[in-house]
Amino acid sequence: MWLFVPLKLIVSPLLLLLSMSSSSSKQNNNNKNNNDQTKAMDKLRILCLHGKTQSGAIFRNKIAGARRKLERPYELHFLDGPILLDQDGVGMASSSSNKQDETAEASPPLKTYAWWLRDENGQHIHVREAFEYIQKETKGQQYDAILGFSQGGTVATCVALAGIIPGIRAVVTAGAPYVEETFEIAQEFKPSPNQQDGLQIPKFHLAGETDAMISVDSTKALCDNGGNGILQVHEQGHLFPTRAAIVNRVLEFLEEALVEEKMQES
């Protein structure tokens, strides 16, 4: 004797299982996306300042080896300097009024920038404008640390001293010189009473013993005058080191200054 079972009684449970599986998969994907977004939002942010005759994009590429490691725990933002340079490294105009024409048919030469210049008497000029530019470009943005190379490292140190970016808790520099004018300008910017004293912000300064452009003594002077600094000399020249040992030391410094402090606050 044959027993006939309606087809819908067999199919319905299968469809129910498939529907439940699909819903579970979608929920897992949503949870993963939410977790990824939360992690991105939780990342501490670092402002990166390039050296003279570079740009944010050039600096980003030059430190690719270090950047890949730094971007795992941190979000990096590379800012162009305010002074657009010509092919001979001479200042032309403010970068804010010289945006690259993306519609041009031929690829133009890479644009490079500076944070300040020297006049015919060897005096550093446009330093105050650099501070004001950074203050304007970072307004309303949250940054936890500043990383700078050469000129950008000097600016990073003195911007932290000036307190023009609230919330900065660490500074990392490489191949950065001591420039008296930048410290003088920093004193003109008075941080609000509730901000941390810039001299107390931890700073990590890298200097190359074979650097033909910036001497170790000049970076040491930056370290001494910037307050709460650590000086580490490496065997390379005028660059931001990307070798694993140095990058790991930078990561350790940032973790001590940023992550552990944040955990203590919470």
Backbone torsions as a table, in degrees:
resi	resn	phi	psi	omega
1	MET	NA	129.9	-178.7
2	TRP	-90.9	141.4	177.1
3	LEU	-111.3	117.0	-178.8
4	PHE	-95.4	126.1	177.8
5	VAL	-111.0	128.8	179.2
6	PRO	-53.4	137.2	-177.1
7	LEU	-59.4	-36.9	-176.2
8	LYS	-65.8	-25.5	177.6
9	LEU	-72.2	-25.1	178.2
10	ILE	-86.0	-40.7	-174.5
11	VAL	-74.5	-37.7	-173.7
12	SER	-56.9	-47.6	178.2
13	PRO	-60.7	-36.3	178.9
14	LEU	-64.9	-44.1	178.2
15	LEU	-63.7	-35.5	179.0
16	LEU	-63.7	-43.4	178.8
17	LEU	-63.4	-43.8	179.4
18	LEU	-63.0	-39.8	179.8
19	SER	-64.6	-42.8	178.5
20	MET	-64.0	-39.9	179.1
21	SER	-64.3	-42.6	179.3
22	SER	-64.0	-43.3	179.7
23	SER	-63.1	-40.9	178.8
24	SER	-63.5	-40.9	179.3
25	SER	-63.8	-43.9	179.1
26	LYS	-62.9	-40.8	179.7
27	GLN	-62.9	-41.7	178.4
28	ASN	-62.4	-41.6	178.9
29	ASN	-64.5	-41.7	178.3
30	ASN	-62.9	-42.2	178.5
31	ASN	-62.6	-40.9	179.7
32	LYS	-63.7	-44.6	179.7
33	ASN	-63.2	-40.9	178.7
34	ASN	-64.4	-40.6	178.5
35	ASN	-63.8	-42.0	179.3
36	ASP	-62.9	-41.5	179.6
37	GLN	-66.3	-39.1	178.8
38	THR	-64.4	-42.4	178.8
39	LYS	-62.5	-41.6	179.7
40	ALA	-63.7	-40.3	179.8
41	MET	-69.4	-29.5	-177.3
42	ASP	-81.0	-14.2	-178.0
43	LYS	-64.3	134.6	173.6
44	LEU	-73.1	148.1	-172.7
45	ARG	-108.6	137.9	179.9
46	ILE	-121.6	127.2	175.2
47	LEU	-87.3	128.5	-176.0
48	CYS	-112.9	125.6	-176.7
49	LEU	-116.7	121.6	-175.5
50	HIS	-77.2	174.9	175.6
51	GLY	-90.7	174.3	178.8
52	LYS	-63.3	145.9	-176.6
53	THR	64.1	25.8	171.7
54	GLN	-124.1	-172.2	172.2
55	SER	-145.9	174.6	177.1
56	GLY	-59.4	-42.7	-178.7
57	ALA	-67.5	-41.7	179.4
58	ILE	-63.9	-45.5	179.4
59	PHE	-61.9	-41.3	179.2
60	ARG	-58.5	-43.1	-179.4
61	ASN	-71.1	-38.6	-176.8
62	LYS	-66.2	-30.2	-179.1
63	ILE	-104.7	29.6	-174.8
64	ALA	-53.2	-42.2	-178.8
65	GLY	-61.7	-42.3	178.1
66	ALA	-76.0	-37.8	-176.6
67	ARG	-59.6	-42.9	-177.6
68	ARG	-59.6	-36.7	178.1
69	LYS	-74.6	-40.1	-178.3
70	LEU	-67.0	-33.2	-176.7
71	GLU	-74.8	-10.8	176.9
72	ARG	-66.0	-50.0	179.2
73	PRO	-97.0	-14.0	-173.1
74	TYR	-128.1	155.9	172.8
75	GLU	-100.3	123.6	-177.2
76	LEU	-103.2	135.9	177.1
77	HIS	-124.3	117.4	-177.3
78	PHE	-98.3	122.1	-176.1
79	LEU	-108.6	135.4	173.5
80	ASP	-74.7	147.2	175.1
81	GLY	-69.3	167.7	-175.5
82	PRO	-82.4	-16.2	-174.0
83	ILE	-109.9	115.1	177.4
84	LEU	-78.8	131.4	-177.5
85	LEU	-103.1	151.9	172.0
86	ASP	-85.5	-174.4	-175.4
87	GLN	-66.3	-17.6	178.5
88	ASP	-95.9	6.1	179.0
89	GLY	80.2	18.1	179.1
90	VAL	-96.0	140.4	-178.0
91	GLY	-65.5	140.9	-179.5
92	MET	-116.0	-55.2	-176.6
93	ALA	-167.1	176.1	178.3
94	SER	-67.2	139.4	-179.4
95	SER	-66.0	-25.3	-178.3
96	SER	-67.0	-20.2	-179.9
97	SER	-107.6	11.7	-177.2
98	ASN	-134.6	56.9	178.4
99	LYS	-74.4	143.1	-177.3
100	GLN	-65.1	135.7	177.7
101	ASP	-80.1	104.7	-175.4
102	GLU	-75.4	-9.6	-178.5
103	THR	-92.6	-3.3	-178.8
104	ALA	-64.4	141.1	-177.2
105	GLU	-73.0	-44.8	-179.3
106	ALA	-89.0	144.8	178.8
107	SER	-73.5	118.3	-179.5
108	PRO	-74.6	162.8	176.3
109	PRO	-60.2	151.7	178.6
110	LEU	-61.0	131.5	179.4
111	LYS	-80.9	138.3	179.3
112	THR	-126.6	157.6	-171.6
113	TYR	-137.7	169.8	174.6
114	ALA	-139.4	163.6	176.8
115	TRP	-95.7	-29.0	174.0
116	TRP	-154.2	172.4	-179.8
117	LEU	-130.0	174.2	171.8
118	ARG	-112.4	141.0	175.1
119	ASP	-88.0	-175.1	-176.7
120	GLU	-65.3	-16.6	178.7
121	ASN	-96.3	3.9	178.9
122	GLY	83.7	7.5	179.6
123	GLN	-84.5	142.5	178.1
124	HIS	-78.0	127.5	-177.0
125	ILE	-124.3	160.8	-179.9
126	HIS	68.1	21.2	179.4
127	VAL	-69.4	-45.8	-179.9
128	ARG	-60.6	-39.7	179.2
129	GLU	-61.4	-33.8	178.3
130	ALA	-64.3	-42.5	178.4
131	PHE	-63.5	-45.6	-179.0
132	GLU	-64.6	-37.3	179.0
133	TYR	-63.5	-47.0	179.9
134	ILE	-64.4	-40.5	178.5
135	GLN	-60.1	-42.8	-179.8
136	LYS	-68.3	-45.9	-175.1
137	GLU	-69.6	-23.7	-177.9
138	THR	-103.5	2.5	-177.4
139	LYS	-60.3	131.0	179.8
140	GLY	80.2	-0.3	179.2
141	GLN	-102.6	148.4	177.8
142	GLN	-102.2	121.9	175.3
143	TYR	-128.1	142.4	-178.5
144	ASP	-104.2	-22.6	-178.5
145	ALA	-152.8	163.6	175.4
146	ILE	-126.7	134.9	177.4
147	LEU	-121.7	126.8	-176.4
148	GLY	-140.4	148.8	178.5
149	PHE	-116.2	134.0	175.9
150	SER	55.0	-122.7	176.5
151	GLN	-50.8	-42.9	-178.6
152	GLY	-62.4	-30.7	177.4
153	GLY	-70.6	-38.8	176.2
154	THR	-64.7	-45.3	177.6
155	VAL	-61.2	-42.6	-179.6
156	ALA	-57.8	-45.3	-179.6
157	THR	-61.6	-46.4	-174.4
158	CYS	-78.5	-27.5	173.0
159	VAL	-64.6	-39.3	176.7
160	ALA	-64.5	-40.0	178.7
161	LEU	-65.7	-38.8	-177.0
162	ALA	-73.2	-23.3	179.0
163	GLY	73.1	25.5	-176.9
164	ILE	-80.9	-11.6	172.7
165	ILE	-117.8	100.5	-178.9
166	PRO	-60.9	143.0	174.3
167	GLY	94.7	-3.4	178.8
168	ILE	-67.7	128.6	-177.0
169	ARG	-125.7	2.4	178.2
170	ALA	-163.3	150.7	178.0
171	VAL	-135.4	136.0	174.6
172	VAL	-126.0	129.9	178.2
173	THR	-130.6	159.4	174.5
174	ALA	-143.3	133.1	178.2
175	GLY	57.4	34.8	-175.5
176	ALA	-99.9	131.8	-178.7
177	PRO	-89.4	162.9	170.1
178	TYR	-86.1	122.6	178.8
179	VAL	-126.6	113.5	-172.7
180	GLU	-58.8	-39.6	-177.3
181	GLU	-60.4	-34.0	-179.4
182	THR	-67.4	-34.4	177.7
183	PHE	-71.5	-36.5	178.0
184	GLU	-64.0	-42.9	179.1
185	ILE	-67.2	-37.9	-179.7
186	ALA	-58.9	-34.1	-179.1
187	GLN	-70.0	-19.4	-179.6
188	GLU	-78.2	-19.4	178.0
189	PHE	-94.9	113.9	-176.3
190	LYS	-94.7	114.9	177.4
191	PRO	-68.1	152.7	179.4
192	SER	-66.9	156.5	-176.0
193	PRO	-58.3	-28.4	-176.9
194	ASN	-86.6	0.4	178.2
195	GLN	-87.7	152.3	178.5
196	GLN	-67.9	140.3	175.1
197	ASP	-59.2	124.3	-177.2
198	GLY	-57.8	-29.0	179.3
199	LEU	-67.4	-22.3	-177.8
200	GLN	-89.4	-10.8	179.6
201	ILE	-67.9	127.7	-179.5
202	PRO	-62.9	137.6	-178.1
203	LYS	-134.1	138.9	-178.3
204	PHE	-123.2	113.8	-174.3
205	HIS	-112.1	125.1	177.4
206	LEU	-102.3	136.0	178.9
207	ALA	-134.4	137.0	-180.0
208	GLY	-93.0	126.9	-178.1
209	GLU	-70.3	-17.3	175.8
210	THR	-108.8	18.8	179.2
211	ASP	-72.0	115.9	-178.5
212	ALA	-86.2	-7.9	-177.3
213	MET	-101.7	-44.1	-178.5
214	ILE	-123.4	119.9	-177.3
215	SER	-74.9	157.1	175.9
216	VAL	-60.8	-37.3	-179.6
217	ASP	-62.0	-37.3	179.8
218	SER	-67.3	-43.0	177.5
219	THR	-67.5	-34.2	176.9
220	LYS	-63.4	-39.1	177.3
221	ALA	-64.4	-38.4	175.7
222	LEU	-61.9	-43.4	179.5
223	CYS	-62.7	-45.5	-177.6
224	ASP	-66.2	-41.1	-176.4
225	ASN	-83.1	-21.4	-178.6
226	GLY	-79.0	-17.9	177.9
227	GLY	81.6	142.5	175.1
228	ASN	48.1	48.7	-175.5
229	GLY	-111.7	154.2	173.1
230	ILE	-118.6	130.3	177.8
231	LEU	-107.6	125.0	175.6
232	GLN	-124.8	123.6	-179.5
233	VAL	-97.3	130.0	177.0
234	HIS	-113.2	171.2	-171.6
235	GLU	-88.6	0.7	-177.2
236	GLN	-94.1	-170.0	-175.2
237	GLY	-102.0	-138.6	-174.8
238	HIS	-85.8	89.2	-178.7
239	LEU	-162.9	167.4	169.8
240	PHE	-92.5	113.1	-173.5
241	PRO	-58.8	139.7	177.1
242	THR	-119.1	4.7	177.8
243	ARG	-69.2	145.7	-170.8
244	ALA	-55.4	-43.1	-175.4
245	ALA	-62.4	-42.2	-179.3
246	ILE	-72.5	-43.1	179.8
247	VAL	-61.7	-40.3	177.5
248	ASN	-63.3	-36.4	177.9
249	ARG	-67.1	-39.0	176.7
250	VAL	-62.6	-43.5	179.0
251	LEU	-62.7	-39.5	177.7
252	GLU	-62.8	-43.6	179.4
253	PHE	-60.9	-47.6	-178.9
254	LEU	-63.9	-38.0	178.6
255	GLU	-63.8	-42.4	179.1
256	GLU	-65.3	-41.2	-174.7
257	ALA	-79.9	-31.9	-172.8
258	LEU	-109.0	-58.0	-171.6
259	VAL	-69.6	-50.2	-177.5
260	GLU	-65.1	-37.4	178.6
261	GLU	-65.6	-40.2	179.2
262	LYS	-64.3	-38.9	178.3
263	MET	-64.8	-37.6	179.1
264	GLN	-67.5	-37.1	-179.7
265	GLU	-66.9	-35.9	-178.2
266	SER	-82.0	NA	NA
